[in-house]
Amino acid sequence: MENWKTVEGITIPMLRRNKQNAQDSSSAAYSAIEFNPSVDEKIFERPADKTSPAQ
């Protein structure tokens, strides 16, 4: 973990490197982190039923 930044009083890594069999396998870089963001309640609504007419 690298590139540590303090966000809202919490220090977190903005870059994470993953290894597999001692070889770099992937990495994740974060450009922004937000704790407890407000979320639109509509994304949790159940979608309308899509019923097709009987044939």
N, C-alpha and C positions, 0 to 999 in steps of 0.2 A: 504494500500500500504506500502510495506516494502523494505528494502535493497536498499536504494537510491544510485545511482552511477552517476557520471558526465561523459557523453559521448559527445565528440566534443563540450564541453562547455554548454551542456544542462543537467540538473539534472533530472533523471527519475527513477521511481521505477522498480527494477528488479524482484519484486514479488508482485503479486496482488491476494488478497483473495476475493472471492465473497460469499455473504451470501443471504439466502432466508429464510424468516420467522425467522430471528435472528439465523439461524443455518448455519455453514459453508457448502457451496454447491459445490464450486470448487475453484481452484487456478490456476494461470498461472505464471510460473517462466521463465524468459528470461536469457539465458546464454550469448547472444551477441546481440547488437543492432547496426545497421548501418543506417545512414541517407543518403538519396539520393545515393543509390548504382548504379553503372552502370549496365544496363540491356541489355541483348542481344536482339536486335530488332527483331530477328526471332520469338520470342515467341508471337509477335503481328501479324504475317503473317497469312492470312486466309489459312486453310488447303486445300489441293487439293480435288476437287470433287471426291467422290467415287460413280460412277454410275455403277449400275449392268446392265448386258445385258438384253434387253427385252426378255420376254418369251412368 
